[in-house]
Each structure stands twice: as structure tokens, then as C-alpha cells.
Amino acid sequence: MKLPKDQFLSTVRVGDKGQIVIPKEVRDLFEIEPGDSLLLMADKKKGIAIVGFDGMVDFMDESIRQARKAQQEQKGEQK
């Protein structure tokens, strides 16, 4: 199966200490460097996702900003 160049499919093995190795192709694709922080999210039904921490912080900041704006607008409508 041929995947688009912005996608990657592979298996990884869990080591004795519970560690996995992120394949080089994926590290290159997402520009992951040694020392970078990644956010691991897990849901028993949906599985495990690993995302770049910096991007997640930006996403959360924007989500909070929009939620506060919506609250302020809602309070303004109630007056």
C-alpha cells in the first residue's frame, strides 16, 4: 500500500521499560528533535495519540481565549 508523503504507517515494539522508538521517518516528518516534549493522550476506547506539546499549548490557549470571549458575549446578551 502506497501512502501519501505526509503519512506514515509502521509498527513499533514496546521495550522492557515500556519505551517505544519513534521511527526516523516520523521524526523527520514532524521535525521531532531530541529533547522535544510530546503530549501523550490516552483513552481506553479510542486509543493512544502522541502530539507535539508546543502545538497543543497554542491550541489550548486559543480554545480558552475563544471560550472566554463566548462567555463574555453571552453575559452581554443576558443584560
Summary of the structure (lengths in Angstrom):
residues: 79
radius of gyration: 18.7
end to end distance: 59.0
largest distance: 60.5
contacts: 124
relative contact order: 0.09
helix: 41%
strand: 15%
